[in-house]
């Protein structure tokens, strides 16, 4: 179980704050973070790229159109059945 630590931090006039060095070194792999706003609470987590390849071949569609003709494929996919 991870321990929770409270850190009092000041926000400058531009709305910036400094993330603790230990947290950055341990969790950040890039300079990008995700912020989730939950009322008065802001949750900050490291941004992680999503592996979209796990979704390849996961969708099946019964398409009668020739796959080389994308306009007809798109029209068929948007068709309401």
Buried (B, 14 or more C-beta within 10 A) or exposed (E): EEEEEEEEEEEEEEEEEEEEEEEEEEEEEEEEEEEEEEEEEEEEEBEEEEEEEEEEEEEEEEEEBEEEEEEBBEEBEEEEE
